Amino acid sequence: MSQTVETATYLAGAAERFGAPRIALTAGLTGVLTLAAAAWRLPRSAWSDVVALGALSAAAVFLWRMSANMPQLNSDGLPGFSANDWLAPVMTYFFLSAYTDLRSPSDPRRYGQIRTIAVVISLFVNVVTI
């Protein structure tokens, strides 16, 4: 039992904290890719929504990764996947859902598609870049 606790303590200590520039890069890449997906799926007249969806995706990732930047959440529970890798897309989903609930989009189906694409982008970018 004590060896298990020591191993867990060692693994938690071996995980790192990430700097703000690296987190900002991850968030920015998420935002740009989401913006591109939104521009692809939404009509040209919805440019303000396209920008908002990209900005909110970036904000969700940045705020989550900065606030939860601790070794316990950054260490990989599954090979290649940390708790933060899984939770950043959840925050992206939450931010975009709140926006579309407040905004009442003209085409809810397309906004739902963008939200799903943004969640996948967020997971992919978080796993690859951090």
Backbone as CSV, one residue per row, in Angstrom:
resi,resn,N_x,N_y,N_z,CA_x,CA_y,CA_z,C_x,C_y,C_z
1,MET,0.828,-1.194,0.000,0.000,0.000,0.000,0.868,1.250,0.000
2,SER,1.901,1.270,0.830,2.736,2.473,0.902,3.506,2.680,-0.396
3,GLN,3.864,1.585,-1.083,4.562,1.735,-2.357,3.627,2.347,-3.405
4,THR,2.350,1.986,-3.368,1.379,2.564,-4.287,1.241,4.063,-4.055
5,VAL,1.166,4.470,-2.802,1.061,5.891,-2.469,2.316,6.630,-2.912
6,GLU,3.488,6.023,-2.692,4.738,6.658,-3.110,4.794,6.800,-4.635
7,THR,4.340,5.780,-5.347,4.333,5.839,-6.806,3.390,6.932,-7.293
8,ALA,2.200,7.014,-6.709,1.243,8.051,-7.093,1.796,9.440,-6.794
9,THR,2.449,9.587,-5.653,3.047,10.872,-5.296,4.148,11.232,-6.281
10,TYR,4.961,10.261,-6.664,6.035,10.514,-7.618,5.463,10.938,-8.969
11,LEU,4.444,10.230,-9.445,3.852,10.562,-10.738,3.218,11.945,-10.725
12,ALA,2.550,12.295,-9.625,1.951,13.626,-9.529,3.029,14.695,-9.510
13,GLY,4.132,14.412,-8.855,5.233,15.371,-8.812,5.958,15.469,-10.139
14,ALA,5.937,14.391,-10.927,6.637,14.383,-12.212,5.881,15.187,-13.270
15,ALA,4.570,15.314,-13.113,3.800,16.113,-14.061,4.209,17.569,-13.896
16,GLU,3.993,18.318,-14.933,4.459,19.688,-14.893,3.314,20.680,-14.931
17,ARG,3.668,21.889,-14.607,2.770,23.020,-14.812,3.201,23.672,-16.112
18,PHE,2.242,24.172,-16.850,2.546,24.770,-18.141,2.528,26.286,-18.028
19,GLY,3.412,26.925,-18.769,3.496,28.373,-18.747,2.342,29.028,-19.491
20,ALA,2.098,30.286,-19.163,1.014,31.041,-19.798,1.171,31.133,-21.318
21,PRO,2.393,31.305,-21.855,2.503,31.356,-23.323,2.063,30.056,-24.004
22,ARG,2.405,28.930,-23.405,2.014,27.643,-23.994,0.499,27.454,-23.927
23,ILE,-0.089,27.853,-22.823,-1.545,27.759,-22.682,-2.226,28.721,-23.648
24,ALA,-1.676,29.925,-23.787,-2.241,30.908,-24.725,-2.154,30.402,-26.164
25,LEU,-1.051,29.749,-26.506,-0.907,29.168,-27.844,-1.971,28.095,-28.080
26,THR,-2.175,27.241,-27.098,-3.192,26.191,-27.199,-4.580,26.805,-27.364
27,ALA,-4.884,27.794,-26.547,-6.190,28.456,-26.623,-6.356,29.182,-27.957
28,GLY,-5.309,29.869,-28.392,-5.376,30.599,-29.660,-5.596,29.676,-30.842
29,LEU,-4.892,28.555,-30.851,-5.060,27.587,-31.933,-6.477,27.014,-31.930
30,THR,-6.995,26.726,-30.747,-8.375,26.249,-30.641,-9.343,27.288,-31.198
31,GLY,-9.134,28.543,-30.826,-10.006,29.617,-31.298,-9.958,29.807,-32.803
32,VAL,-8.751,29.783,-33.372,-8.599,29.977,-34.822,-9.242,28.824,-35.594
33,LEU,-9.020,27.596,-35.150,-9.617,26.449,-35.841,-11.138,26.446,-35.711
34,THR,-11.638,26.845,-34.542,-13.090,26.940,-34.365,-13.664,28.045,-35.237
35,LEU,-12.960,29.169,-35.314,-13.383,30.269,-36.178,-13.466,29.800,-37.630
36,ALA,-12.475,29.050,-38.073,-12.475,28.535,-39.448,-13.651,27.584,-39.675
37,ALA,-13.913,26.712,-38.703,-15.041,25.784,-38.834,-16.367,26.537,-38.849
38,ALA,-16.479,27.561,-38.011,-17.710,28.356,-37.970,-17.904,29.120,-39.280
39,ALA,-16.823,29.650,-39.830,-16.912,30.363,-41.112,-17.343,29.415,-42.229
40,TRP,-16.940,28.167,-42.120,-17.302,27.157,-43.113,-18.777,26.768,-43.004
41,ARG,-19.293,26.624,-41.774,-20.644,26.110,-41.579,-21.730,27.180,-41.508
42,LEU,-21.396,28.385,-41.065,-22.415,29.417,-40.878,-22.493,30.328,-42.102
43,PRO,-23.646,30.959,-42.317,-23.771,31.870,-43.462,-22.865,33.097,-43.301
44,ARG,-22.536,33.709,-44.422,-21.647,34.885,-44.405,-22.217,36.025,-43.567
45,SER,-23.514,36.115,-43.477,-24.139,37.192,-42.701,-23.939,37.018,-41.191
46,ALA,-23.483,35.871,-40.764,-23.295,35.584,-39.335,-21.847,35.790,-38.901
47,TRP,-21.149,36.746,-39.502,-19.727,36.942,-39.200,-19.495,37.277,-37.725
48,SER,-20.428,38.010,-37.091,-20.238,38.327,-35.667,-20.310,37.061,-34.817
49,ASP,-21.166,36.128,-35.208,-21.245,34.849,-34.499,-19.989,34.016,-34.735
50,VAL,-19.469,34.060,-35.941,-18.238,33.326,-36.265,-17.104,33.796,-35.357
51,VAL,-16.947,35.104,-35.252,-15.890,35.671,-34.402,-16.148,35.334,-32.937
52,ALA,-17.401,35.456,-32.501,-17.734,35.165,-31.103,-17.467,33.704,-30.754
53,LEU,-17.812,32.787,-31.643,-17.588,31.365,-31.367,-16.099,31.046,-31.277
54,GLY,-15.304,31.647,-32.149,-13.859,31.457,-32.073,-13.284,32.030,-30.793
55,ALA,-13.712,33.251,-30.447,-13.204,33.906,-29.234,-13.632,33.162,-27.973
56,LEU,-14.870,32.707,-27.931,-15.341,31.977,-26.752,-14.643,30.629,-26.596
57,SER,-14.366,29.958,-27.696,-13.630,28.689,-27.625,-12.234,28.922,-27.065
58,ALA,-11.573,29.964,-27.555,-10.237,30.294,-27.054,-10.293,30.673,-25.580
59,ALA,-11.278,31.479,-25.205,-11.410,31.902,-23.806,-11.672,30.714,-22.890
60,ALA,-12.517,29.792,-23.320,-12.832,28.625,-22.496,-11.582,27.804,-22.211
61,VAL,-10.802,27.543,-23.247,-9.579,26.747,-23.073,-8.574,27.506,-22.215
62,PHE,-8.369,28.788,-22.514,-7.383,29.567,-21.761,-7.760,29.648,-20.282
63,LEU,-8.997,30.004,-19.993,-9.409,30.156,-18.596,-9.347,28.831,-17.841
64,TRP,-9.775,27.739,-18.484,-9.718,26.447,-17.808,-8.274,26.028,-17.558
65,ARG,-7.441,26.070,-18.596,-6.066,25.587,-18.443,-5.287,26.432,-17.439
66,MET,-5.523,27.738,-17.418,-4.816,28.591,-16.456,-5.290,28.322,-15.031
67,SER,-6.584,28.170,-14.837,-7.107,27.983,-13.485,-6.866,26.574,-12.949
68,ALA,-6.734,25.598,-13.824,-6.531,24.212,-13.391,-5.118,23.728,-13.707
69,ASN,-4.178,24.643,-13.767,-2.799,24.310,-14.138,-2.047,23.781,-12.920
70,MET,-2.290,22.519,-12.610,-1.626,21.878,-11.476,-1.183,20.479,-11.885
71,PRO,-0.098,20.009,-11.296,0.455,18.716,-11.717,-0.543,17.562,-11.681
72,GLN,-1.418,17.547,-10.688,-2.362,16.431,-10.578,-3.290,16.356,-11.787
73,LEU,-3.685,17.488,-12.328,-4.594,17.494,-13.479,-3.860,17.447,-14.809
74,ASN,-2.566,17.761,-14.799,-1.778,17.742,-16.031,-1.121,16.390,-16.294
75,SER,-1.069,15.520,-15.279,-0.449,14.210,-15.502,-1.420,13.319,-16.273
76,ASP,-0.873,12.470,-17.115,-1.687,11.615,-17.976,-2.210,10.411,-17.209
77,GLY,-3.530,10.358,-17.009,-4.153,9.191,-16.395,-4.198,8.045,-17.389
78,LEU,-4.622,8.347,-18.594,-4.518,7.429,-19.727,-3.320,7.888,-20.535
79,PRO,-2.603,6.990,-21.159,-1.436,7.418,-21.941,-1.825,8.479,-22.984
80,GLY,-1.241,9.663,-22.839,-1.494,10.751,-23.768,-2.665,11.655,-23.416
81,PHE,-3.432,11.320,-22.383,-4.620,12.097,-22.019,-4.607,12.437,-20.534
82,SER,-4.607,13.724,-20.230,-4.698,14.164,-18.833,-6.139,14.575,-18.532
83,ALA,-6.416,14.788,-17.260,-7.749,15.266,-16.874,-8.036,16.618,-17.525
84,ASN,-7.022,17.474,-17.597,-7.213,18.779,-18.237,-7.485,18.648,-19.730
85,ASP,-6.887,17.646,-20.376,-7.172,17.419,-21.799,-8.652,17.115,-22.009
86,TRP,-9.237,16.355,-21.088,-10.646,15.990,-21.202,-11.569,17.123,-20.775
87,LEU,-11.147,17.935,-19.812,-12.040,18.956,-19.270,-12.057,20.263,-20.054
88,ALA,-10.998,20.584,-20.769,-11.011,21.806,-21.583,-12.128,21.762,-22.637
89,PRO,-12.352,20.635,-23.319,-13.484,20.582,-24.259,-14.848,20.710,-23.568
90,VAL,-14.948,20.246,-22.334,-16.200,20.406,-21.587,-16.489,21.891,-21.377
91,MET,-15.450,22.653,-21.025,-15.625,24.097,-20.854,-15.970,24.764,-22.188
92,THR,-15.374,24.287,-23.264,-15.708,24.815,-24.590,-17.190,24.584,-24.878
93,TYR,-17.659,23.383,-24.606,-19.074,23.060,-24.805,-19.953,23.978,-23.959
94,PHE,-19.573,24.160,-22.712,-20.345,25.006,-21.797,-20.400,26.456,-22.292
95,PHE,-19.257,27.027,-22.658,-19.213,28.415,-23.128,-20.057,28.593,-24.393
96,LEU,-19.911,27.680,-25.348,-20.654,27.815,-26.605,-22.146,27.556,-26.413
97,SER,-22.498,26.657,-25.503,-23.914,26.418,-25.203,-24.539,27.649,-24.566
98,ALA,-23.824,28.265,-23.630,-24.340,29.478,-22.988,-24.532,30.586,-24.022
99,TYR,-23.582,30.726,-24.924,-23.690,31.757,-25.965,-24.910,31.520,-26.851
100,THR,-25.080,30.298,-27.319,-26.209,30.030,-28.214,-27.543,30.098,-27.470
101,ASP,-27.553,29.791,-26.174,-28.787,29.937,-25.401,-29.164,31.411,-25.248
102,LEU,-28.177,32.259,-25.081,-28.442,33.691,-24.934,-28.694,34.374,-26.278
103,ARG,-28.111,33.874,-27.319,-28.138,34.517,-28.641,-29.352,34.122,-29.472
104,SER,-29.929,32.984,-29.254,-31.018,32.453,-30.081,-30.632,32.456,-31.559
105,PRO,-29.800,31.509,-31.970,-29.301,31.490,-33.349,-30.415,31.252,-34.363
106,SER,-30.190,31.765,-35.569,-31.183,31.614,-36.636,-31.274,30.170,-37.128
107,ASP,-30.173,29.444,-37.071,-30.150,28.045,-37.504,-29.529,27.191,-36.389
108,PRO,-30.348,26.765,-35.423,-29.818,26.024,-34.271,-29.057,24.746,-34.656
109,ARG,-29.467,24.113,-35.744,-28.788,22.882,-36.162,-27.335,23.159,-36.520
110,ARG,-27.091,24.198,-37.276,-25.712,24.539,-37.658,-24.885,24.965,-36.447
111,TYR,-25.492,25.694,-35.544,-24.768,26.087,-34.333,-24.420,24.859,-33.492
112,GLY,-25.331,23.908,-33.441,-25.037,22.655,-32.738,-23.884,21.902,-33.385
113,GLN,-23.844,21.923,-34.713,-22.730,21.286,-35.423,-21.409,21.976,-35.098
114,ILE,-21.422,23.306,-35.084,-20.202,24.053,-34.760,-19.760,23.748,-33.338
115,ARG,-20.709,23.680,-32.412,-20.361,23.374,-31.019,-19.690,22.009,-30.929
116,THR,-20.229,21.030,-31.626,-19.636,19.690,-31.614,-18.252,19.694,-32.252
117,ILE,-18.115,20.376,-33.372,-16.806,20.478,-34.030,-15.812,21.176,-33.114
118,ALA,-16.256,22.232,-32.423,-15.369,22.969,-31.511,-14.900,22.088,-30.356
119,VAL,-15.770,21.230,-29.860,-15.383,20.313,-28.782,-14.312,19.336,-29.273
120,VAL,-14.487,18.806,-30.464,-13.493,17.888,-31.039,-12.175,18.622,-31.281
121,ILE,-12.250,19.837,-31.812,-11.041,20.642,-32.027,-10.338,20.891,-30.703
122,SER,-11.104,21.249,-29.687,-10.527,21.536,-28.376,-9.806,20.314,-27.805
123,LEU,-10.421,19.151,-27.906,-9.769,17.934,-27.419,-8.495,17.662,-28.205
124,PHE,-8.575,17.720,-29.510,-7.415,17.442,-30.360,-6.265,18.401,-30.057
125,VAL,-6.549,19.688,-30.022,-5.496,20.682,-29.796,-4.892,20.520,-28.406
126,ASN,-5.710,20.264,-27.401,-5.189,20.099,-26.043,-4.304,18.871,-25.918
127,VAL,-4.667,17.796,-26.576,-3.851,16.574,-26.511,-2.538,16.764,-27.267
128,VAL,-2.593,17.408,-28.414,-1.403,17.548,-29.258,-0.439,18.606,-28.735
129,THR,-0.955,19.746,-28.283,-0.061,20.855,-27.937,0.420,20.854,-26.496
130,ILE,-0.325,20.249,-25.603,0.097,20.269,-24.189,0.374,18.863,-23.709
